[in-house]
């Protein structure tokens, strides 16, 4: 029995190929998606733009109403307008409110409902988990491996409850092809290096990792209070990228269940899957 809140029966379609020049797609391709997230329903709101290949701040500003690239740079703390990279999430402030655009979907993808049944068909049935303050976080957590979904919900909720820190999951499941495209950034493609992992070598590829940021005054804050956040994450079994000796990645948290990414990739290639996720 599948208990996925998103109604996803099989996520194997998440691992299909794509061209690096194609638009990012929020629901199916969370790293290469040009869909704009609406951050607040009001007369004016902040939007999130995901940088695509070949874009500059000036060209991004031209796509929005009554805003200059200098204002975008200031809102995002960007000192050098030329120093942006593919996949970067940029806040576009003070935009007219409009209904959020429905994401493009794969034919096998079913829209999420309002259910809080988060568990998967892992022999334990469906577990009820409290969703977070943030609909984008909820949607991304629901696409994680069933064994860490409730842990992720509980982690985000406890941080907010204890410290009034609102966290957003900015990255969860990432396809193997998307991982390869991200790896080439700063190497064979323009931009700065943001990952050391090739496709299949990241726990994101198996729905076992999340990247988080604080949302404060409708803005993304990357340098949050890690001293408060990290102990709660570790309480729920997450390992922290900030503890790594090389290439520290403070927004990154993962649960490995003792598997290396090499072992998980072998499981994936052999088809050792449950509901499209590696069998753990």
LOPA-210211 format. One record per residue (C-alpha): residue number from 0; residue in three letters; x, y, z. Coordinates in Angstrom, 2 decimals, decimal comma. Example, Ala and Ser with C-alpha at 12.3 -4.5 7.8 and 13.67 -1.06 7.14 Angstrom:
BEGIN
{n 0 | res Ala | xx 12,30 | yy -4,50 | zz 7,80}
{n 1 | res Ser | xx 13,67 | yy -1,06 | zz 7,14}
END
This chain:
BEGIN
{n 0 | res Unk | xx 0,00 | yy 0,00 | zz 0,00}
{n 1 | res Unk | xx 1,30 | yy 3,41 | zz -0,90}
{n 2 | res Unk | xx 0,61 | yy 6,24 | zz 1,52}
{n 3 | res Unk | xx 2,37 | yy 9,11 | zz -0,23}
{n 4 | res Unk | xx 0,63 | yy 12,41 | zz 0,53}
{n 5 | res Unk | xx 1,50 | yy 13,63 | zz -2,98}
{n 6 | res Unk | xx -0,20 | yy 10,64 | zz -4,54}
{n 7 | res Unk | xx 3,11 | yy 9,62 | zz -6,14}
{n 8 | res Unk | xx 3,11 | yy 5,91 | zz -6,96}
{n 9 | res Unk | xx 6,58 | yy 5,71 | zz -8,49}
{n 10 | res Unk | xx 9,28 | yy 8,37 | zz -8,61}
{n 11 | res Unk | xx 11,37 | yy 6,54 | zz -11,20}
{n 12 | res Unk | xx 10,40 | yy 9,28 | zz -13,65}
{n 13 | res Unk | xx 12,43 | yy 11,66 | zz -11,52}
{n 14 | res Unk | xx 15,58 | yy 10,01 | zz -12,86}
{n 15 | res Unk | xx 14,88 | yy 10,66 | zz -16,55}
{n 16 | res Unk | xx 17,37 | yy 12,67 | zz -18,63}
{n 17 | res Unk | xx 17,10 | yy 16,34 | zz -19,49}
{n 18 | res Unk | xx 18,94 | yy 19,09 | zz -21,29}
{n 19 | res Unk | xx 20,84 | yy 21,49 | zz -19,02}
{n 20 | res Unk | xx 19,39 | yy 24,39 | zz -20,98}
{n 21 | res Unk | xx 15,77 | yy 23,44 | zz -20,26}
{n 22 | res Unk | xx 13,66 | yy 25,37 | zz -17,75}
{n 23 | res Unk | xx 13,81 | yy 24,38 | zz -14,11}
{n 24 | res Unk | xx 10,57 | yy 22,76 | zz -13,00}
{n 25 | res Unk | xx 9,46 | yy 23,06 | zz -9,41}
{n 26 | res Unk | xx 7,45 | yy 19,88 | zz -8,95}
{n 27 | res Unk | xx 9,42 | yy 17,37 | zz -11,00}
{n 28 | res Unk | xx 12,85 | yy 18,99 | zz -11,50}
{n 29 | res Unk | xx 13,47 | yy 20,91 | zz -8,27}
{n 30 | res Unk | xx 16,98 | yy 22,09 | zz -9,32}
{n 31 | res Unk | xx 16,34 | yy 23,12 | zz -12,93}
{n 32 | res Unk | xx 13,02 | yy 24,88 | zz -12,59}
{n 33 | res Unk | xx 12,10 | yy 28,31 | zz -13,88}
{n 34 | res Unk | xx 8,83 | yy 28,25 | zz -11,95}
{n 35 | res Unk | xx 8,56 | yy 31,28 | zz -9,66}
{n 36 | res Unk | xx 7,48 | yy 30,54 | zz -6,09}
{n 37 | res Unk | xx 4,99 | yy 33,01 | zz -4,67}
{n 38 | res Unk | xx 6,23 | yy 33,83 | zz -1,16}
{n 39 | res Unk | xx 3,29 | yy 35,83 | zz 0,19}
{n 40 | res Unk | xx -0,29 | yy 36,41 | zz -0,96}
{n 41 | res Unk | xx -0,78 | yy 40,16 | zz -0,51}
{n 42 | res Unk | xx -0,99 | yy 43,29 | zz -2,64}
{n 43 | res Unk | xx 2,79 | yy 43,21 | zz -2,91}
{n 44 | res Unk | xx 4,86 | yy 40,11 | zz -2,41}
{n 45 | res Unk | xx 8,33 | yy 38,71 | zz -2,82}
{n 46 | res Unk | xx 8,96 | yy 36,16 | zz -5,55}
{n 47 | res Unk | xx 11,80 | yy 33,72 | zz -5,94}
{n 48 | res Unk | xx 13,59 | yy 33,52 | zz -9,28}
{n 49 | res Unk | xx 15,87 | yy 30,58 | zz -10,05}
{n 50 | res Unk | xx 18,80 | yy 31,67 | zz -12,20}
{n 51 | res Unk | xx 18,99 | yy 29,99 | zz -15,60}
{n 52 | res Unk | xx 21,96 | yy 29,57 | zz -17,87}
{n 53 | res Unk | xx 22,93 | yy 32,82 | zz -19,62}
{n 54 | res Unk | xx 20,93 | yy 35,09 | zz -17,31}
{n 55 | res Unk | xx 22,29 | yy 38,28 | zz -15,74}
{n 56 | res Unk | xx 20,75 | yy 40,43 | zz -13,04}
{n 57 | res Unk | xx 19,83 | yy 43,04 | zz -15,66}
{n 58 | res Unk | xx 17,97 | yy 40,48 | zz -17,79}
{n 59 | res Unk | xx 16,26 | yy 39,06 | zz -14,69}
{n 60 | res Unk | xx 15,12 | yy 42,55 | zz -13,63}
{n 61 | res Unk | xx 13,58 | yy 43,14 | zz -17,08}
{n 62 | res Unk | xx 11,21 | yy 40,21 | zz -16,50}
{n 63 | res Unk | xx 9,61 | yy 41,82 | zz -13,46}
{n 64 | res Unk | xx 7,62 | yy 44,96 | zz -12,78}
{n 65 | res Unk | xx 9,11 | yy 48,26 | zz -11,58}
{n 66 | res Unk | xx 12,43 | yy 46,95 | zz -10,29}
{n 67 | res Unk | xx 16,08 | yy 47,50 | zz -11,22}
{n 68 | res Unk | xx 18,94 | yy 45,05 | zz -11,08}
{n 69 | res Unk | xx 20,51 | yy 47,25 | zz -8,38}
{n 70 | res Unk | xx 17,43 | yy 46,79 | zz -6,17}
{n 71 | res Unk | xx 17,54 | yy 43,02 | zz -6,71}
{n 72 | res Unk | xx 21,23 | yy 42,96 | zz -5,83}
{n 73 | res Unk | xx 20,59 | yy 44,94 | zz -2,64}
{n 74 | res Unk | xx 17,66 | yy 42,70 | zz -1,60}
{n 75 | res Unk | xx 19,84 | yy 39,61 | zz -1,94}
{n 76 | res Unk | xx 23,10 | yy 40,99 | zz -0,56}
{n 77 | res Unk | xx 24,83 | yy 40,56 | zz -3,92}
{n 78 | res Unk | xx 27,91 | yy 42,77 | zz -3,99}
{n 79 | res Unk | xx 28,92 | yy 41,98 | zz -7,58}
{n 80 | res Unk | xx 25,95 | yy 41,83 | zz -9,98}
{n 81 | res Unk | xx 28,02 | yy 39,70 | zz -12,34}
{n 82 | res Unk | xx 28,64 | yy 37,06 | zz -9,67}
{n 83 | res Unk | xx 25,49 | yy 34,93 | zz -9,92}
{n 84 | res Unk | xx 25,26 | yy 31,28 | zz -10,85}
{n 85 | res Unk | xx 22,88 | yy 28,80 | zz -12,44}
{n 86 | res Unk | xx 20,47 | yy 27,39 | zz -9,87}
{n 87 | res Unk | xx 20,81 | yy 30,35 | zz -7,48}
{n 88 | res Unk | xx 17,53 | yy 31,38 | zz -5,85}
{n 89 | res Unk | xx 17,11 | yy 35,16 | zz -5,99}
{n 90 | res Unk | xx 14,42 | yy 37,10 | zz -4,15}
{n 91 | res Unk | xx 12,48 | yy 39,61 | zz -6,28}
{n 92 | res Unk | xx 10,86 | yy 42,05 | zz -3,80}
{n 93 | res Unk | xx 7,73 | yy 44,20 | zz -4,06}
{n 94 | res Unk | xx 5,94 | yy 42,46 | zz -6,91}
{n 95 | res Unk | xx 2,17 | yy 42,63 | zz -7,57}
{n 96 | res Unk | xx 0,40 | yy 39,66 | zz -6,09}
{n 97 | res Unk | xx -0,90 | yy 37,08 | zz -8,54}
{n 98 | res Unk | xx -2,06 | yy 33,47 | zz -8,29}
{n 99 | res Unk | xx 0,81 | yy 31,02 | zz -8,24}
{n 100 | res Unk | xx 1,38 | yy 29,32 | zz -11,58}
{n 101 | res Unk | xx 0,66 | yy 25,57 | zz -11,54}
{n 102 | res Unk | xx 3,87 | yy 23,58 | zz -11,99}
{n 103 | res Unk | xx 4,50 | yy 21,55 | zz -15,12}
{n 104 | res Unk | xx 4,12 | yy 17,89 | zz -14,35}
{n 105 | res Unk | xx 5,19 | yy 14,57 | zz -15,71}
{n 106 | res Unk | xx 2,22 | yy 12,45 | zz -16,90}
{n 107 | res Unk | xx 2,82 | yy 10,04 | zz -14,02}
{n 108 | res Unk | xx 2,81 | yy 12,82 | zz -11,41}
{n 109 | res Unk | xx -0,32 | yy 13,43 | zz -9,35}
{n 110 | res Unk | xx -0,90 | yy 16,73 | zz -7,50}
{n 111 | res Unk | xx -0,60 | yy 16,76 | zz -3,74}
{n 112 | res Unk | xx -3,69 | yy 16,92 | zz -1,58}
{n 113 | res Unk | xx -4,05 | yy 18,36 | zz 1,90}
{n 114 | res Unk | xx -3,48 | yy 15,01 | zz 3,62}
{n 115 | res Unk | xx -0,97 | yy 14,80 | zz 6,43}
{n 116 | res Unk | xx -0,35 | yy 11,08 | zz 5,82}
{n 117 | res Unk | xx 3,37 | yy 11,19 | zz 5,18}
{n 118 | res Unk | xx 4,66 | yy 7,65 | zz 5,60}
{n 119 | res Unk | xx 5,28 | yy 5,19 | zz 2,80}
{n 120 | res Unk | xx 4,53 | yy 1,53 | zz 2,21}
{n 121 | res Unk | xx 7,43 | yy 0,29 | zz 4,32}
{n 122 | res Unk | xx 5,47 | yy -2,23 | zz 6,33}
{n 123 | res Unk | xx 4,55 | yy 0,22 | zz 9,07}
{n 124 | res Unk | xx 1,60 | yy 1,89 | zz 7,39}
{n 125 | res Unk | xx 0,97 | yy 5,63 | zz 7,24}
{n 126 | res Unk | xx 2,23 | yy 7,87 | zz 10,00}
{n 127 | res Unk | xx 0,57 | yy 11,21 | zz 10,67}
{n 128 | res Unk | xx 3,03 | yy 14,08 | zz 10,77}
{n 129 | res Unk | xx 2,44 | yy 17,75 | zz 11,51}
{n 130 | res Unk | xx 3,25 | yy 19,88 | zz 8,49}
{n 131 | res Unk | xx 5,32 | yy 23,05 | zz 8,76}
{n 132 | res Unk | xx 4,45 | yy 26,73 | zz 8,44}
{n 133 | res Unk | xx 5,66 | yy 26,75 | zz 4,82}
{n 134 | res Unk | xx 3,85 | yy 25,15 | zz 1,87}
{n 135 | res Unk | xx 7,04 | yy 24,93 | zz -0,20}
{n 136 | res Unk | xx 8,81 | yy 23,07 | zz 2,59}
{n 137 | res Unk | xx 5,84 | yy 20,72 | zz 2,98}
{n 138 | res Unk | xx 5,82 | yy 19,93 | zz -0,72}
{n 139 | res Unk | xx 9,55 | yy 19,20 | zz -0,81}
{n 140 | res Unk | xx 9,52 | yy 17,06 | zz 2,33}
{n 141 | res Unk | xx 6,71 | yy 14,94 | zz 0,89}
{n 142 | res Unk | xx 9,04 | yy 13,95 | zz -1,95}
{n 143 | res Unk | xx 11,78 | yy 12,71 | zz 0,40}
{n 144 | res Unk | xx 12,36 | yy 9,05 | zz 1,18}
{n 145 | res Unk | xx 9,52 | yy 7,80 | zz 3,38}
{n 146 | res Unk | xx 11,95 | yy 6,94 | zz 6,19}
{n 147 | res Unk | xx 13,01 | yy 10,54 | zz 6,76}
{n 148 | res Unk | xx 9,87 | yy 12,54 | zz 5,96}
{n 149 | res Unk | xx 8,50 | yy 12,74 | zz 9,50}
{n 150 | res Unk | xx 11,99 | yy 13,40 | zz 10,86}
{n 151 | res Unk | xx 12,28 | yy 16,39 | zz 8,53}
{n 152 | res Unk | xx 8,84 | yy 17,72 | zz 9,51}
{n 153 | res Unk | xx 9,62 | yy 17,31 | zz 13,22}
{n 154 | res Unk | xx 13,02 | yy 19,00 | zz 12,84}
{n 155 | res Unk | xx 11,63 | yy 22,10 | zz 11,09}
{n 156 | res Unk | xx 8,67 | yy 22,35 | zz 13,48}
{n 157 | res Unk | xx 10,74 | yy 22,02 | zz 16,66}
{n 158 | res Unk | xx 13,15 | yy 24,75 | zz 15,56}
{n 159 | res Unk | xx 10,22 | yy 27,10 | zz 14,99}
{n 160 | res Unk | xx 8,49 | yy 26,12 | zz 18,23}
{n 161 | res Unk | xx 11,57 | yy 26,52 | zz 20,44}
{n 162 | res Unk | xx 13,42 | yy 29,42 | zz 18,82}
{n 163 | res Unk | xx 10,84 | yy 31,12 | zz 16,55}
{n 164 | res Unk | xx 13,16 | yy 30,45 | zz 13,61}
{n 165 | res Unk | xx 11,24 | yy 29,76 | zz 10,41}
{n 166 | res Unk | xx 13,20 | yy 27,35 | zz 8,23}
{n 167 | res Unk | xx 12,50 | yy 26,52 | zz 4,60}
{n 168 | res Unk | xx 13,65 | yy 23,36 | zz 2,85}
{n 169 | res Unk | xx 15,13 | yy 24,88 | zz -0,31}
{n 170 | res Unk | xx 16,29 | yy 21,54 | zz -1,71}
{n 171 | res Unk | xx 15,23 | yy 17,97 | zz -1,11}
{n 172 | res Unk | xx 15,07 | yy 15,30 | zz -3,78}
{n 173 | res Unk | xx 17,42 | yy 16,02 | zz -6,70}
{n 174 | res Unk | xx 17,58 | yy 13,80 | zz -9,78}
{n 175 | res Unk | xx 20,80 | yy 12,13 | zz -10,83}
{n 176 | res Unk | xx 20,90 | yy 14,07 | zz -14,10}
{n 177 | res Unk | xx 20,32 | yy 17,33 | zz -12,24}
{n 178 | res Unk | xx 23,19 | yy 16,39 | zz -9,94}
{n 179 | res Unk | xx 25,48 | yy 15,90 | zz -12,93}
{n 180 | res Unk | xx 24,48 | yy 19,30 | zz -14,32}
{n 181 | res Unk | xx 25,14 | yy 20,93 | zz -10,96}
{n 182 | res Unk | xx 28,53 | yy 19,20 | zz -10,74}
{n 183 | res Unk | xx 29,59 | yy 20,64 | zz -14,11}
{n 184 | res Unk | xx 28,86 | yy 24,18 | zz -12,89}
{n 185 | res Unk | xx 32,18 | yy 25,89 | zz -12,27}
{n 186 | res Unk | xx 33,95 | yy 23,14 | zz -14,19}
{n 187 | res Unk | xx 32,77 | yy 22,72 | zz -17,79}
{n 188 | res Unk | xx 29,95 | yy 25,29 | zz -17,37}
{n 189 | res Unk | xx 29,87 | yy 28,89 | zz -16,11}
{n 190 | res Unk | xx 29,35 | yy 29,65 | zz -12,42}
{n 191 | res Unk | xx 31,01 | yy 28,80 | zz -9,17}
{n 192 | res Unk | xx 31,52 | yy 25,28 | zz -7,85}
{n 193 | res Unk | xx 28,68 | yy 24,39 | zz -5,48}
{n 194 | res Unk | xx 29,06 | yy 20,61 | zz -5,15}
{n 195 | res Unk | xx 31,76 | yy 17,96 | zz -5,09}
{n 196 | res Unk | xx 29,32 | yy 15,14 | zz -5,89}
{n 197 | res Unk | xx 28,57 | yy 13,67 | zz -9,31}
{n 198 | res Unk | xx 25,19 | yy 12,15 | zz -10,14}
{n 199 | res Unk | xx 24,42 | yy 9,23 | zz -7,85}
{n 200 | res Unk | xx 27,00 | yy 10,37 | zz -5,32}
{n 201 | res Unk | xx 24,74 | yy 12,73 | zz -3,38}
{n 202 | res Unk | xx 22,21 | yy 11,69 | zz -0,76}
{n 203 | res Unk | xx 19,86 | yy 14,22 | zz -2,36}
{n 204 | res Unk | xx 19,56 | yy 11,78 | zz -5,28}
{n 205 | res Unk | xx 17,85 | yy 9,28 | zz -3,00}
{n 206 | res Unk | xx 15,61 | yy 11,66 | zz -1,06}
{n 207 | res Unk | xx 17,80 | yy 11,34 | zz 2,04}
{n 208 | res Unk | xx 19,07 | yy 14,93 | zz 2,32}
{n 209 | res Unk | xx 17,74 | yy 18,46 | zz 2,67}
{n 210 | res Unk | xx 19,22 | yy 21,93 | zz 2,34}
{n 211 | res Unk | xx 17,65 | yy 24,60 | zz 4,52}
{n 212 | res Unk | xx 17,62 | yy 28,37 | zz 4,93}
{n 213 | res Unk | xx 15,93 | yy 30,72 | zz 7,37}
{n 214 | res Unk | xx 13,11 | yy 32,94 | zz 6,11}
{n 215 | res Unk | xx 13,23 | yy 36,24 | zz 7,99}
{n 216 | res Unk | xx 11,13 | yy 39,27 | zz 7,05}
{n 217 | res Unk | xx 10,25 | yy 37,51 | zz 3,78}
{n 218 | res Unk | xx 13,93 | yy 37,18 | zz 2,86}
{n 219 | res Unk | xx 16,24 | yy 34,17 | zz 2,67}
{n 220 | res Unk | xx 18,91 | yy 34,20 | zz 5,39}
{n 221 | res Unk | xx 21,72 | yy 31,70 | zz 4,85}
{n 222 | res Unk | xx 23,82 | yy 32,62 | zz 7,88}
{n 223 | res Unk | xx 21,29 | yy 31,54 | zz 10,47}
{n 224 | res Unk | xx 21,81 | yy 30,47 | zz 14,10}
{n 225 | res Unk | xx 23,37 | yy 27,07 | zz 13,50}
{n 226 | res Unk | xx 24,26 | yy 26,65 | zz 17,20}
{n 227 | res Unk | xx 20,53 | yy 26,39 | zz 17,96}
{n 228 | res Unk | xx 19,44 | yy 24,52 | zz 14,84}
{n 229 | res Unk | xx 22,07 | yy 21,78 | zz 14,54}
{n 230 | res Unk | xx 21,45 | yy 20,04 | zz 17,91}
{n 231 | res Unk | xx 17,78 | yy 19,64 | zz 17,04}
{n 232 | res Unk | xx 18,64 | yy 18,21 | zz 13,62}
{n 233 | res Unk | xx 21,01 | yy 15,71 | zz 15,21}
{n 234 | res Unk | xx 18,32 | yy 14,76 | zz 17,71}
{n 235 | res Unk | xx 16,29 | yy 13,45 | zz 14,77}
{n 236 | res Unk | xx 19,24 | yy 11,59 | zz 13,27}
{n 237 | res Unk | xx 20,49 | yy 14,10 | zz 10,72}
{n 238 | res Unk | xx 24,18 | yy 14,53 | zz 9,97}
{n 239 | res Unk | xx 25,29 | yy 18,12 | zz 9,35}
{n 240 | res Unk | xx 27,33 | yy 19,27 | zz 6,38}
{n 241 | res Unk | xx 28,93 | yy 21,89 | zz 8,60}
{n 242 | res Unk | xx 30,83 | yy 19,11 | zz 10,38}
{n 243 | res Unk | xx 32,60 | yy 18,02 | zz 7,20}
{n 244 | res Unk | xx 36,33 | yy 18,58 | zz 7,18}
{n 245 | res Unk | xx 36,42 | yy 19,52 | zz 3,51}
{n 246 | res Unk | xx 33,90 | yy 21,60 | zz 1,58}
{n 247 | res Unk | xx 31,74 | yy 22,48 | zz 4,58}
{n 248 | res Unk | xx 28,08 | yy 22,77 | zz 3,61}
{n 249 | res Unk | xx 26,19 | yy 24,34 | zz 6,51}
{n 250 | res Unk | xx 22,69 | yy 24,34 | zz 4,94}
{n 251 | res Unk | xx 22,97 | yy 20,58 | zz 4,28}
{n 252 | res Unk | xx 21,53 | yy 17,81 | zz 6,48}
{n 253 | res Unk | xx 21,30 | yy 14,11 | zz 5,63}
{n 254 | res Unk | xx 20,39 | yy 10,72 | zz 7,07}
{n 255 | res Unk | xx 22,36 | yy 7,87 | zz 5,51}
{n 256 | res Unk | xx 21,17 | yy 4,79 | zz 7,46}
{n 257 | res Unk | xx 24,75 | yy 3,55 | zz 7,25}
{n 258 | res Unk | xx 24,77 | yy 3,37 | zz 3,44}
{n 259 | res Unk | xx 27,37 | yy 5,01 | zz 1,23}
{n 260 | res Unk | xx 26,13 | yy 6,73 | zz -1,91}
{n 261 | res Unk | xx 27,99 | yy 4,06 | zz -3,89}
{n 262 | res Unk | xx 25,91 | yy 1,35 | zz -2,21}
{n 263 | res Unk | xx 22,70 | yy 3,29 | zz -2,80}
{n 264 | res Unk | xx 23,58 | yy 3,80 | zz -6,46}
{n 265 | res Unk | xx 24,09 | yy 0,06 | zz -6,86}
{n 266 | res Unk | xx 20,66 | yy -0,54 | zz -5,34}
{n 267 | res Unk | xx 19,17 | yy 1,97 | zz -7,75}
{n 268 | res Unk | xx 20,85 | yy 0,40 | zz -10,80}
{n 269 | res Unk | xx 19,69 | yy -3,08 | zz -9,76}
{n 270 | res Unk | xx 16,12 | yy -1,87 | zz -9,33}
{n 271 | res Unk | xx 16,09 | yy -2,56 | zz -5,59}
{n 272 | res Unk | xx 13,34 | yy -0,02 | zz -5,04}
{n 273 | res Unk | xx 10,10 | yy 0,42 | zz -3,12}
{n 274 | res Unk | xx 7,66 | yy 2,91 | zz -4,64}
{n 275 | res Unk | xx 10,54 | yy 4,18 | zz -6,75}
{n 276 | res Unk | xx 12,86 | yy 4,88 | zz -3,79}
{n 277 | res Unk | xx 15,88 | yy 2,77 | zz -2,91}
{n 278 | res Unk | xx 15,01 | yy -0,04 | zz -0,53}
{n 279 | res Unk | xx 16,51 | yy 0,76 | zz 2,87}
END
